[in-house]
Amino acid sequence: MESATGSSPSPELAAALHRLRSTLARLKAELELSHADGAVPPAEQLLADLNDALSLLHEVEQAAFALVAVLVVDDDARLGELTARGLRRLGYEAESATDLRELRPREVVVFDLSLASGLDERARSALTAARPIVVTGATDPGSRALASRLDASDYLVKPVEMEELVAAISRRTAEGSR
């Protein structure tokens, strides 16, 4: 995956591959040392390294295949999962949750505005930094103002059509790559 100049086409891909290679080398070295010493390999450390490697592989896949990760946060678990499932069918890497979790780099957040009141300051800051796509049944000026304070990239009124959501995700993704 090198260009004609011998460099990686993406700094993110090169960095993710380097971290993956280092993690796998550490895992291999730990196994080789245990084998040479006749000792039982440290299972907890090996599992931690393996989990790190899988997480890094995810980063490599995102960088290499331009996967868009989407977190759908909705107070209605069934609706959130249906939305995420629809996005997965369209090629997005989507998951749903009823609470905001720690966000991954470049992850697009589709956020039900009704959950904003339950956020602590750290979660509110992370959400604001992510510039979420807000979805809500509310159309009042107070809800729009709240979405604005969250620095929402889009404000969609439920029920949201999949095409409308995909267009908002595309706008958010394009905005993030500038």
Buried (B, 14 or more C-beta within 10 A) or exposed (E): EEEEEEEBEBEBBBBBBEBBEEBBEBBEEBBEEBEEEEEEBBEEEBEEBEEBBEBBBBBBBBBBEEBBBBBBBBEBEEBBBBBBEBBEEEEBBBBBBBEBEEBBEBBBBBBBBBBBEEBEEEBBEBBBEBBBBBBBEBEEEEBBEBBEEBEBBBBBEEEBEEEBBBEBBEEBBEEBEE
